Amino acid sequence: MDERNLSVVSEFMLLGLCQSWNKQVLLLLIFFMLYLIIVSGNIAIMVLIITDSHLHSPMYFLLANLSFVDMWLCSVTTPKMIIDFVRENKTISFGGCMCQILFVHFVGGGEMLLLVVMAYDRYVAICKPLHYSTIMNLQKCIGLVATSWTIGFVHAMSQMAVIVQLPFCGPREIDSFFCDIPLVIKLACIDSYNLGILMNADSGVLAMTCFIVLLISYTYILLTVRQSSKAGTSRTLSTCTAHMTVVLLFFGPCIFIYVWPLSITWVDKFLAVFYSVITPLLNPAIYTLRNKEIKNALKRFRINQ
């Protein structure tokens, strides 16, 4: 039993997004620029919210946390992918692979719960406006964010407790640009079919539960605003549309990867790129371009410089 639990594979080979050298050079330039935009854009939002007193409210506190999570999620996989574009031998150590799995599911799970918290914030603001300041105070916000991180960490550790015990003794090629549970389980020297279904179900249940709660929340909000004034309805719809766009962009790929029974390599790669790179790129644009207070804060920031 001890020998079966000992992994004799010290590193894995990542096959990346493609094999063509010319395409890899082009992708290197594209993803390097995207990564710089993601990091600078999300840092700018966090700095703006922290420094501008007009943005010291629960909604923007949660938005700053979302920017931090997006930046971290992208940083778990993208720098390694960029470096591998110029490397012939695209290897990752066993420990590095396990760390990627841990942080992808830790940060990803935390972001799912954070989006639920943001939906709750909008629910209270729109459906219970008179009690908003007492319900969504700073202490409550910190507690909700801490809860989202805690659940994300528990989810990730529950996955890792199983993965690290698997024996890896043979194939070591991962047909992707980072380590993820469905791909790594296939390399274990055991019949991993049922285990793969169980592990995917673990992630799928978390994703689907959060997604259903979000749909119910925004449906209730939209039903509530139908009774409000036209101006209020327009403002609320604008905010909810931005939030729902982010939700669909993030949860769509996750649900397809961990819930959809069929696995098509190029589709899985595209979806992995989408939720780990494209979504963190689009989130700042979605929340800033449609947000009047953020635009005003940017103007004030430029004037004060």
TIBATOR-60084 format. One record per residue: residue number from 1; z, y, x of N, C-alpha, C, O in turn; residue in three letters. Coordinates in pm, whole numbers. Atoms other than C-alpha are relative to their C-alpha. Example, Ala and Ser with C-alpha at 12.3 -4.5 7.8 and 13.67 -1.06 7.14 Angstrom:
% TIBATOR-60084
   num     n_c3     n_c2     n_c1    ca_c3    ca_c2    ca_c1     c_c3     c_c2     c_c1     o_c3     o_c2     o_c1   residu
     1        0     -119       89      780     -450     1230        0      120       90       66      118      194      Ala
     2       -6     -119      -82      714     -106     1367       73      109      -77       90      220      -26      Ser
//
This chain:
% TIBATOR-60084
   num     n_c3     n_c2     n_c1    ca_c3    ca_c2    ca_c1     c_c3     c_c2     c_c1     o_c3     o_c2     o_c1   residu
     1        0     -121       85        0        0        0        0      125       88      -70      222       58      Met
     2       -5     -115      -90       85      237      287     -135       27       61     -174      142       78      Asp
     3      131      -16      -62     -253      171      446     -101       58      -99     -188      135      -60      Glu
     4       94      -52      100     -436      244      122       21      149      -23      -73      221      -55      Arg
     5      -29     -141       26     -261      579       90      -30       88      121      -23      210      111      Asn
     6       32      -78     -119     -357      684      443     -148       35        0     -233      -55       -7      Leu
     7      139      -43       -3     -676      890      454      -51       -9      143       10       46      235      Ser
     8       60        9     -133     -901      803      751     -112      102       15     -176      108      120      Val
     9      100     -107       -6    -1137     1091      668       72      129       38      156      178      -36      Val
    10      -66     -122      -48    -1034     1396      871      -73      127      -43      -17      236      -38      Ser
    11       76     -117       44    -1308     1624      741     -109      -43      -98     -149     -160     -102      Glu
    12      108       24       95    -1572     1652      470     -121       84       38     -108      188      104      Phe
    13      125      -72      -26    -1935     1762      492      -45       67     -130      -68        0     -231      Met
    14       47      -75      116    -2039     2037      250     -152       16       11     -201       68      111      Leu
    15      146      -11       -2    -2409     2021      162      -50      138      -38     -166      171      -15      Leu
    16       36     -138       29    -2407     2380       37      -91       13     -121     -108      -79     -200      Gly
    17       87      -29      114    -2644     2541     -210     -142      -50       20     -209      -86      -77      Leu
    18      137       46      -27    -2969     2443      -41      -10      -43      146       82      -22      225      Cys
    19       20       52     -136    -3113     2286      277     -100       84       79     -104       74      202      Gln
    20      102      -81      -66    -3394     2532      357       65      112       81      149      186       30      Ser
    21      -57     -103      -88    -3314     2759      655      -34      141      -50       52      229      -50      Trp
    22       43     -131       48    -3516     3052      516       79       42     -124      119      158     -136      Asn
    23      -77      -31      120    -3339     3030      180      146       28       34      209      114      -28      Lys
    24     -138      -22      -38    -3001     3010      352       21      139       59      123      202       35      Gln
    25       -9     -135      -57    -3069     3331      546       -1      105     -112       76      201     -109      Val
    26        6      -93      114    -3164     3508      223      129       -3      -79      182      102     -117      Leu
    27     -126       12       74    -2857     3372       43      117       60       78      209      116       19      Leu
    28     -104      -60      -84    -2640     3480      338        7      150      -25      115      204      -47      Leu
    29        3     -144       21    -2750     3841      296       45       37     -141      121      132     -160      Leu
    30      -34      -29      140    -2717     3830      -83      149      -15      -24      213       75      -79      Ile
    31     -142       25       30    -2369     3675      -95       92       85       86      204      117       44      Phe
    32      -82      -89      -83    -2239     3886      194       12      137      -67      121      195      -72      Phe
    33       -2     -128       69    -2336     4203        5       82      -10     -129      160       80     -161      Met
    34      -76       19      124    -2196     4065     -321      150       -6       28      230       51      -47      Leu
    35     -142       13      -33    -1866     3977     -153       60      136       36      172      167       -4      Tyr
    36      -48     -134      -35    -1833     4327       -6       18       86     -125      116      160     -137      Leu
    37       -9      -76      125    -1900     4478     -350      120      -45      -83      192       37     -140      Ile
    38     -113       55       76    -1646     4245     -515      132       50       56      217       99      -18      Ile
    39     -126      -39      -63    -1370     4321     -266       23      150      -14      131      193      -55      Val
    40      -16     -146        7    -1432     4697     -252       18       48     -143       98      138     -169      Ser
    41       -9      -41      140    -1480     4728     -629      136      -30      -60      194       55     -128      Gly
    42     -130       37       56    -1162     4541     -721      115       74       69      213      109        4      Asn
    43     -102      -80      -69     -957     4719     -453        1      142      -55      107      201      -75      Ile
    44       10     -137       54    -1086     5053     -587       70       10     -135      140      107     -162      Ala
    45      -66       -1      132     -969     4962     -939      151       -6       15      223       68      -52      Ile
    46     -144       13      -20     -625     4856     -815       61      131       53      165      175        6      Met
    47      -50     -126      -58     -581     5174     -604        0      110     -105       95      187     -114      Val
    48       12     -103      103     -698     5393     -892      112      -13     -102      173       87     -141      Leu
    49     -104       23      101     -455     5236    -1139      138       29       57      224       82      -14      Ile
    50     -131      -22      -62     -164     5253     -895       26      149       24      138      196        4      Ile
    51      -19     -140      -39     -222     5615     -789      -10       99     -115       45      209     -105      Thr
    52       18      -93      112     -319     5773    -1124      105      -26     -107      108     -132     -169      Asp
    53     -110       17       96      -17     5828    -1349      -50      -15     -143       21      -70     -228      Ser
    54       55       13      135     -244     5849    -1656      -33     -146      -35      -50     -181     -151      His
    55       35      141       21     -320     5479    -1609      121      -93       10      106     -215       15      Leu
    56     -121       82       -9       41     5363    -1588       41      -47     -139      140       -1     -196      His
    57      -26       58      131       31     5164    -1910      -20     -151       11      -83     -199      105      Ser
    58       14      146       -8       50     4790    -1989     -143      -48       14     -170     -141       91      Pro
    59      139       45       -4     -326     4758    -2043      -56       10      141     -125      -81      187      Met
    60       56      -19     -134     -410     4897    -1699       81      -76      106       28     -111      211      Tyr
    61      -79       87      -88     -123     4710    -1533      -61     -139        2      -75     -201      108      Phe
    62       63      132       10     -284     4389    -1659     -140        1       62     -181      -97      123      Leu
    63      133      -11      -59     -629     4511    -1555        7       -2      153      -78      -62      219      Leu
    64      -19        2     -145     -502     4573    -1200       28     -142       48      -21     -184      153      Ala
    65      -28      140      -35     -368     4217    -1195     -126      -85       -9     -146     -175       73      Asn
    66      127       74       13     -705     4085    -1315      -90       27      120     -154      -65      171      Leu
    67       80      -34     -118     -880     4270    -1031       51      -74      124      -28     -122      205      Ser
    68      -59       72     -112     -638     4116     -782      -35     -149       -5      -70     -209       96      Phe
    69       30      142       18     -693     3767     -925     -148      -27       29     -181     -125       97      Val
    70      143       17      -24    -1073     3808     -923      -33        5      149     -111      -76      198      Asp
    71       25      -14     -143    -1071     3922     -561       49     -124       76      -17     -171      169      Met
    72      -56      118      -64     -852     3628     -461      -85     -123      -30     -113     -203       60      Trp
    73       81      115       38    -1059     3373     -656     -130       -4       79     -171     -110      127      Leu
    74      124       -8      -76    -1377     3490     -487       24      -30      148      -59      -93      214      Cys
    75      -29       16     -143    -1210     3489     -143       36     -144       38       32     -179      155      Ser
    76      -33      139      -30    -1107     3123     -174     -124      -78       45     -114     -165      131      Val
    77      120       80      -26    -1467     2997     -160     -112       76       69     -185       18      150      Thr
    78      119      -73      -45    -1715     3275      -75       -7       20      152     -114       -3      209      Thr
    79       12      -16     -145    -1627     3353      292      -43     -128       71     -124     -123      164      Pro
    80       39      128      -58    -1655     2984      380     -147      -30      -26     -218      -77       63      Lys
    81      140       21       35    -1989     2962      197      -90       88       86     -193       41      134      Met
    82       81      -92      -80    -2122     3268      383      -10      -47      144     -118      -45      203      Ile
    83        0       49     -138    -2020     3129      722      -86     -124       14     -157     -140      114      Ile
    84       75      125       -6    -2176     2791      642     -151       22       -5     -227      -65       37      Asp
    85      144      -27        3    -2516     2955      583      -60        9      140     -179      -14      158      Phe
    86       51      -12     -138    -2544     3008      960       46     -117       86       25     -117      208      Val
    87      -47      118      -75    -2388     2675     1060      -85     -121      -35     -116     -145     -151      Arg
    88       74      123       25    -2583     2356     1101       93     -110      -50       56     -191     -135      Glu
    89      -99      100       36    -2269     2144     1070      101       62      -97      198      124      -54      Asn
    90      -82      -66      102    -2108     2255      742      119      -90      -38      122     -149     -145      Lys
    91     -116       85       23    -1777     2072      771      121       81      -45      130      201      -20      Thr
    92     -129      -59       37    -1435     2143      624      106     -106       22       87     -222      -15      Ile
    93     -106       97      -29    -1113     1977      736       61      -52     -130       49       10     -235      Ser
    94      -65       58      117     -922     1752      499      103       98      -56      111      118     -178      Phe
    95     -100      -97       45     -640     2008      487      -63      123      -63      -15      174     -164      Gly
    96       71     -114       56     -884     2292      428      -57      -30     -137      -55       55     -226      Gly
    97       55       43      129    -1046     2098      145      110       -3     -107       89       43     -219      Cys
    98     -111        6       94     -709     2035      -20       50      141      -35       90      167     -149      Met
    99      -41     -139       27     -621     2406       16      -95       68      -96      -52      143     -184      Cys
   100       97      -58       93     -944     2507     -157       25      -49     -142       25       31     -236      Gln
   101      -28       55      133     -869     2274     -447      126       64      -59      128      104     -175      Ile
   102     -126      -57       47     -512     2404     -470      -18      143      -49       23      177     -160      Leu
   103        8     -142       35     -600     2774     -470     -103       28     -108      -84      120     -188      Phe
   104       97      -20      108     -909     2744     -692       65      -25     -135       44       51     -230      Val
   105      -62       32      128     -701     2580     -964      124       85      -26      157      112     -141      His
   106     -115      -90       15     -394     2796     -900      -46      136      -52        4      186     -152      Phe
   107       48     -132       38     -585     3124     -919      -81       -7     -130      -67       79     -217      Val
   108       79       14      122     -831     3000    -1184       87      -21     -122       64       42     -226      Gly
   109      -91       22      112     -552     2871    -1407       79      126      -32      101      158     -149      Gly
   110      -72     -124       22     -359     3194    -1356      -86      103      -72      -37      177     -157      Gly
   111       89      -96       65     -664     3399    -1458      -20      -34     -148      -26       55     -232      Glu
   112       13       40      141     -707     3197    -1778      118       51      -81      100      109     -188      Met
   113     -119      -45       72     -350     3272    -1880        9      152       -3       55      209     -101      Leu
   114       -3     -146       -4     -383     3636    -1771      -93       60     -106      -59      161     -168      Leu
   115       91      -46      105     -682     3680    -2004       63      -16     -139       40       65     -228      Leu
   116      -73       17      126     -466     3540    -2285      104      112      -16      121      166     -125      Val
   117      -98     -108        3     -195     3794    -2196      -67      133      -36      -13      211     -114      Val
   118       73     -123       32     -454     4074    -2206      -41        3     -147      -40      110     -209      Met
   119       33        7      142     -565     3956    -2550      123       28      -85      114       95     -188      Ala
   120     -126      -27       72     -201     3961    -2664       33      148        3       78      205      -97      Tyr
   121      -22     -144      -13     -169     4317    -2533      -86       77     -100      -37      169     -165      Asp
   122       91      -67       96     -473     4424    -2740       41      -29     -144       30       57     -231      Arg
   123      -47       37      134     -337     4237    -3042      117       90      -43      118      143     -154      Tyr
   124     -116      -83       32       -8     4427    -3028      -43      146      -17        3      213     -110      Val
   125       43     -140        7     -182     4761    -2963      -75       31     -128      -63      141     -182      Ala
   126       86      -25      115     -421     4721    -3256       67      -40     -132       55       31     -232      Ile
   127      -60       51      125     -225     4518    -3511      142       48      -23      188       51     -137      Cys
   128     -137      -51       14      125     4655    -3442       19      126       85      105      129      173      Lys
   129       -2     -120      -86       66     5004    -3296      134       72        5      171      128      108      Pro
   130     -128      -72        3      402     5147    -3404      106      -67       86      202       -3      129      Leu
   131      -99       73      -80      591     4878    -3213      -51      -30      142       15     -102      218      His
   132       63       35     -128      360     4868    -2909       89       34      119      108      -48      209      Tyr
   133      -78      -45     -117      582     5067    -2671      126      -83       20      175      -96      133      Ser
   134     -122       81      -14      884     4848    -2744      -33     -145       34       41     -211      107      Thr
   135       37      140      -27      702     4512    -2738      -60      -15      139      -20     -104      215      Ile
   136       70       11     -129      477     4573    -2436       56      100      101      -16      188      148      Met
   137      -58      -84     -104      719     4742    -2198      -28      -62      137      -81     -173      146      Asn
   138       30       46     -136      698     4706    -1819       65     -134       30        2     -221       91      Leu
   139      -70      127      -25      958     4428    -1806      -71     -117      -67      -82     -225       -9      Gln
   140       71      105       73      768     4228    -2071     -132      -34       71     -168     -151       83      Lys
   141      128       22      -69      438     4275    -1885       19      -81      128      -56     -175      155      Cys
   142      -28       73     -125      585     4158    -1554       35     -145      -31       -9     -236       39      Ile
   143      -37      136       39      737     3856    -1730     -121      -83      -42     -131     -200       -6      Gly
   144      120       72       45      404     3761    -1893      -92      -33      117     -147     -142      124      Leu
   145       84       25     -118      212     3798    -1565       62     -109       86       -9     -197      135      Val
   146      -70      102      -78      476     3593    -1382      -15     -137      -65      -29     -238        4      Ala
   147       17      126       72      448     3326    -1651     -140      -57       21     -156     -177       40      Thr
   148      138       46      -22       70     3310    -1611      -16      -58      140      -82     -161      158      Ser
   149        6       52     -137      107     3264    -1235       75     -133       11       28     -225       77      Trp
   150      -81      123       -6      378     2999    -1283      -75     -118      -60      -78     -227       -2      Thr
   151       75      109       65      167     2794    -1526     -120      -39       85     -152     -157       97      Ile
   152      112       30      -89     -134     2825    -1294       43      -83      120      -27     -175      161      Gly
   153      -50       74     -116       76     2701    -1003       39     -143      -38        8     -237       34      Phe
   154      -39      134       46      220     2408    -1200     -124      -85      -26     -128     -203        9      Val
   155      126       70       25     -132     2314    -1313      -63      -46      131     -105     -161      143      His
   156       61       34     -129     -263     2324     -955       78     -109       73       18     -201      130      Ala
   157      -82       99      -69       29     2125     -815       -8     -137      -68        0     -240       -1      Met
   158       15      129       70       -9     1858    -1084     -129      -68       41     -135     -191       49      Ser
   159      126       55      -49     -368     1813     -967       14      -49      144      -31     -158      179      Gln
   160      -13       34     -142     -276     1811     -599       87     -124       21       61     -203      112      Met
   161      -89      116      -14        1     1555     -647      -78     -131      -10      -38     -231       49      Ala
   162       83      119       15     -271     1306     -746     -104       -8      113     -122     -113      173      Val
   163      110       -1      -96     -552     1409     -510       44      -40      140      -23     -120      205      Ile
   164      -43       27     -138     -353     1395     -185       39     -146       21       46     -192      135      Val
   165      -39      140      -11     -248     1036     -262     -120      -95        3     -104     -214       29      Gln
   166      118       85        4     -606      908     -288      -43      -43      140      -31       35      235      Leu
   167       51       45     -130     -748      697       -3     -146       41       19     -230       13      -66      Pro
   168      137      -40      -35    -1060      845      162      -37      -70      129       19      -41      235      Phe
   169       30       80     -118    -1221      602      401     -149      -18       24     -187      -83      122      Cys
   170      143       26      -16    -1596      612      356      -85      124       -9      -86      204       85      Gly
   171       90     -115       13    -1845      870      225       80      130        4      192      138      -47      Pro
   172      -72     -127      -11    -1753     1230      303      -88      120      -32      -49      234       -3      Arg
   173       89     -111       34    -2048     1437      178       32       54     -140       38      -21     -237      Glu
   174      -26      -68      126    -1970     1692      -96     -120       88      -31     -151      181       43      Ile
   175      123      -72       33    -2281     1821     -269       33      130      -73        3      147     -191      Asp
   176      -34     -131       53    -2153     2174     -321       34       91      117       23       50      233      Ser
   177      -36      -93     -107    -2040     2482     -126      151       12       17      198       86      104      Phe
   178     -145        3      -17    -1667     2419     -175       55     -128      -61      -14     -197     -136      Phe
   179      -64      121       51    -1425     2139     -254       52       23     -141      122      121     -168      Cys
   180      -54       -4      135    -1353     2075     -619       34     -142      -42      -22     -238       10      Asp
   181      -56      130       35    -1172     1791     -791     -105     -103      -43     -102     -215        9      Ile
   182       96      103       42    -1465     1616     -967      -81      -57      116     -112     -176      116      Pro
   183       81       44     -113    -1662     1599     -640       81      -80      101       32     -178      157      Leu
   184      -84       68      -99    -1374     1494     -416       46     -136      -51       52     -231       27      Val
   185      -45      128       57    -1252     1220     -651     -107     -108       17      -74     -224       41      Ile
   186      109       96      -15    -1594     1054     -631       -4      -65      138      -61     -172      155      Lys
   187        3       52     -138    -1541     1003     -255      117      -93       30      121     -154      137      Leu
   188     -116       87      -24    -1215      810     -294      -42     -146        5     -135     -187      -64      Ala
   189       33      143      -19    -1221      444     -188       66      -86     -107      124     -191      -77      Cys
   190      -51       76      115    -1114      326     -533      -96       23     -116     -184      110     -110      Ile
   191       76      -24      121    -1269      296     -875       60      123      -68      165      115     -131      Asp
   192      -58     -128       40    -1218      662     -969      -53       53     -133      -26      168     -168      Ser
   193       63      -50      123    -1409      684    -1298      105       48     -101       98      161     -149      Tyr
   194     -103      -36       97    -1104      684    -1527       87      114       51      127      202      -26      Asn
   195      -80     -107      -58     -908      903    -1287      -74      133       -9      -14      237      -38      Leu
   196       80     -122        9    -1194     1155    -1281        2       58     -140       13      180     -157      Gly
   197       -6      -46      139    -1195     1172    -1661      136       63      -28      145      167      -94      Ile
   198     -136      -51       23     -817     1222    -1662       20      137       65       77      227        5      Leu
   199      -18     -125      -73     -826     1498    -1399      -83      112      -63      -37      226      -74      Met
   200       83      -99       68    -1114     1677    -1570       62       41     -133       56      158     -173      Asn
   201      -65      -29      128     -928     1649    -1899      117       96       19      143      182      -66      Ala
   202     -113      -88      -30     -626     1817    -1739      -47      145        7       12      234      -54      Asp
   203       55     -136      -10     -837     2122    -1644      -66       42     -130      -55      157     -172      Ser
   204       69      -32      124    -1041     2101    -1963       93       40     -112       63      131     -189      Gly
   205      -97      -32      105     -737     2105    -2190       54      142       19       67      218      -77      Val
   206      -49     -136      -27     -603     2418    -2018     -105      103      -37      -75      203     -102      Leu
   207      108      -95       28     -942     2592    -2040      -27       11     -150      -39      122     -203      Ala
   208       31       -1      143    -1009     2492    -2400      113       62      -82       89      136     -177      Met
   209     -115      -57       72     -657     2580    -2517        1      152       10       16      222      -90      Thr
   210        3     -145      -20     -675     2927    -2364     -118       63      -75     -104      169     -136      Cys
   211      119      -54       64    -1028     2977    -2497       17        7     -152      -22      106     -214      Phe
   212      -22        2      146     -933     2878    -2854      101      107      -41       82      175     -141      Ile
   213     -100     -104       28     -624     3103    -2844      -64      138        6      -35      224      -77      Val
   214       69     -129      -13     -844     3391    -2726      -92       26     -119      -95      137     -171      Leu
   215       89      -16      114    -1099     3332    -3002       79       35     -126       40      123     -203      Leu
   216      -85      -27      117     -824     3326    -3265       55      142        7       58      214      -94      Ile
   217      -58     -134      -18     -666     3643    -3121     -101      108      -34      -72      200     -110      Ser
   218       99     -105       23     -987     3844    -3120      -57       -4     -141      -97       99     -194      Tyr
   219       40        8      140    -1088     3715    -3462      100       73      -89       62      147     -180      Thr
   220     -104      -67       76     -756     3835    -3600       -7      151       22       12      229      -72      Tyr
   221       11     -143      -29     -801     4171    -3424     -118       62      -75     -105      169     -134      Ile
   222      119      -52       68    -1152     4217    -3566       20        8     -151      -29      100     -216      Leu
   223      -30       -5      143    -1032     4131    -3915       93      116      -34       84      176     -140      Leu
   224      -94     -110       22     -754     4387    -3877      -69      135        6      -40      223      -76      Thr
   225       64     -131      -18     -978     4673    -3757      -99       32     -111     -140      147     -126      Val
   226       90      -28      113    -1206     4634    -4059       65       95     -100       -4      164     -174      Arg
   227      -72      -85       94     -937     4816    -4254       28      139       56       81      224      -15      Gln
   228      -30     -129      -63     -914     5106    -4008     -117       95      -16     -218       61      -78      Ser
   229      104     -102       10    -1121     5423    -3978     -119      -36       86     -111     -124      172      Ser
   230      121       27      -77    -1474     5430    -3838       21       27      148      -21      -52      232      Lys
   231      -24      -35     -140    -1363     5604    -3518       87     -105       67       60     -147      180      Ala
   232      -88      101      -56    -1083     5357    -3465      -70     -133       18      -49     -202      117      Gly
   233       75      125       -7    -1311     5065    -3537      -95       -1      118     -104     -100      191      Thr
   234       95      -10     -112    -1571     5185    -3287       70      -13      133       23      -84      223      Ser
   235      -75        4     -124    -1311     5236    -3015       54     -140       26       48     -191      138      Arg
   236      -56      135      -13    -1149     4898    -3080     -109     -101       33      -91     -187      119      Thr
   237      110       92      -26    -1481     4715    -3092      -50       12      143      -86      -89      204      Leu
   238       44      -20     -137    -1577     4869    -2758       92      -72       98       46     -139      190      Ser
   239      -98       67      -88    -1255     4746    -2594       -8     -151      -14      -10     -223       86      Thr
   240        3      145       24    -1270     4402    -2756     -129      -63       51     -128     -176      101      Cys
   241      128       52      -52    -1638     4360    -2664        7      -21      150      -40     -122      203      Thr
   242      -16       13     -146    -1555     4424    -2298       84     -122       34       49     -200      123      Ala
   243      -89      113      -26    -1270     4173    -2309      -69     -133      -30      -60     -227       48      His
   244       65      124       39    -1473     3908    -2492     -115      -35       95     -142     -153      119      Met
   245      106       26      -99    -1761     3948    -2245       57      -68      123        0     -164      174      Thr
   246      -67       60     -115    -1525     3872    -1959       43     -143      -30       26     -233       52      Val
   247      -46      133       40    -1380     3576    -2149     -115     -101        0     -102     -211       54      Val
   248      115       90        8    -1722     3422    -2216      -58      -28      137      -96     -141      167      Leu
   249       55       18     -134    -1842     3479    -1859       86      -93       84       35     -170      166      Leu
   250      -90       82      -81    -1535     3310    -1713       19     -140      -58       12     -239       16      Phe
   251      -31      129       60    -1461     3032    -1962     -123      -87      -21     -114     -210      -15      Phe
   252      122       78       22    -1822     2929    -2030      -28     -100      110      -37     -220       83      Gly
   253       25       93     -109    -1890     2781    -1684      113     -101       20       87     -219       46      Pro
   254     -114       91      -21    -1537     2634    -1655       -1     -114     -101       22     -230      -66      Cys
   255        2      103      104    -1567     2450    -1986     -113      -99       22      -94     -219        2      Ile
   256      112       89      -26    -1909     2310    -1896       28      -93      118      -10     -210      115      Phe
   257      -26       82     -119    -1789     2186    -1556      105     -107      -28       89     -221       14      Ile
   258     -113       92       16    -1463     2024    -1672        5      -71     -135       82     -166     -151      Tyr
   259       -3       62      132    -1535     1934    -2036     -130      -72      -32     -129     -179      -93      Val
   260      130       59       30    -1909     1862    -2056      -13     -136       67        8     -145      188      Trp
   261        1      135      -57    -1957     1485    -2004     -110      -24      103      -93     -107      192      Pro
   262      110       20      -95    -2290     1512    -1817       19       85      124       71      197      117      Leu
   263      -11      -73     -126    -2301     1617    -1453     -138       11       63     -196      -90      106      Ser
   264      129      -27      -63    -2621     1776    -1320       27       90      120       76      201      103      Ile
   265      -43      -66     -122    -2583     1885     -958      -37      147        6       50      231       30      Thr
   266       41     -139      -14    -2789     2205     -959       63       89     -106       90      206      -82      Trp
   267      -66      -76      106    -2636     2314    -1291      145       27       38      195      138       21      Val
   268     -140      -15      -42    -2283     2252    -1161       13      104      112      108      183      114      Asp
   269       -2      -98     -109    -2363     2453     -846      -17      141      -54       55      233      -15      Lys
   270       24     -132       59    -2499     2742    -1050      123       50      -74      161      166      -59      Phe
   271     -118      -39       76    -2195     2744    -1279      118       32       92      196      123       65      Leu
   272     -107      -26      -96    -1958     2725     -981      -19      136       65       78      211       83      Ala
   273       29     -133      -55    -2130     3028     -825       31      107     -103       82      213      -70      Val
   274      -17      -99      106    -2114     3205    -1159      147       38      -17      180      157      -19      Phe
   275     -139      -37       28    -1739     3179    -1218       77       41      125      180      106      114      Tyr
   276      -72      -37     -121    -1638     3219     -852      -54      125       67       15      186      149      Ser
   277       60     -118      -63    -1875     3503     -753      -47      102     -103      -10      219      -96      Val
   278       61      -94       94    -2065     3656    -1045      103       62      -92      100      183     -116      Ile
   279     -103      -55       90    -1767     3692    -1281       89      103       70      109      210       13      Thr
   280      -76     -105      -69    -1548     3874    -1022      -82      124       32      -28      234       45      Pro
   281       88     -115      -24    -1851     4095     -954      -17       84     -126      -18      207     -120      Leu
   282       29      -70      125    -1912     4182    -1319      124       61      -66      114      161     -137      Leu
   283     -121      -49       65    -1550     4232    -1427       28      148       25       55      221      -71      Asn
   284      -23     -144      -22    -1504     4573    -1254     -101       86      -74      -65      189     -131      Pro
   285      103      -78       68    -1835     4695    -1396       23        2     -151        9      107     -215      Ala
   286      -21        9      145    -1755     4573    -1749      116       88      -44      108      157     -146      Ile
   287     -118      -74       40    -1410     4733    -1754       -7      149       34       59      230      -31      Tyr
   288        5     -141      -41    -1499     5060    -1577     -112       76      -70      -92      189     -113      Thr
   289      114      -70       60    -1843     5146    -1719       21       26     -148      -36      120     -203      Leu
   290      -24      -15      143    -1716     5105    -2077      133       68      -31      171       81     -147      Arg
   291     -135      -52       19    -1376     5268    -2022        6      149       35      -13      187      150      Asn
   292       -1     -145      -19    -1344     5643    -2069      114       44       89       97      134      171      Lys
   293     -116      -40      -80     -997     5667    -1915      -20      -31      148       22       45      234      Glu
   294       30       33     -139    -1112     5490    -1599      -98      102       58      -82      146      172      Ile
   295       97     -101      -45    -1408     5730    -1573       69      133       28       40      198      128      Lys
   296      -74     -125      -20    -1176     6029    -1613       90       -8      122      104       90      196      Asn
   297      -85       18     -118     -941     5886    -1350      -83       10      128      -37       65      228      Ala
   298       90      -12     -116    -1236     5854    -1109      -33      146       28      -36      188      144      Leu
   299       30     -142      -18    -1325     6219    -1168      120       73       61      103      156      151      Lys
   300     -121      -63      -55     -965     6325    -1101       20      -39      145       62       43      226      Arg
   301      -15       49     -138     -959     6112     -787      -96       74       95      -57      111      206      Phe
   302       97      -71      -83    -1275     6278     -654       38      145       20       20      200      129      Arg
   303      -41     -141       -9    -1144     6627     -729      116       18       97      122      117      171      Ile
   304     -119      -11      -86     -817     6559     -546      -28      -33      146       56       -7      233      Asn
   305       30       36     -139     -993     6433     -234      -48      122       80      -78      110      199      Gln
//
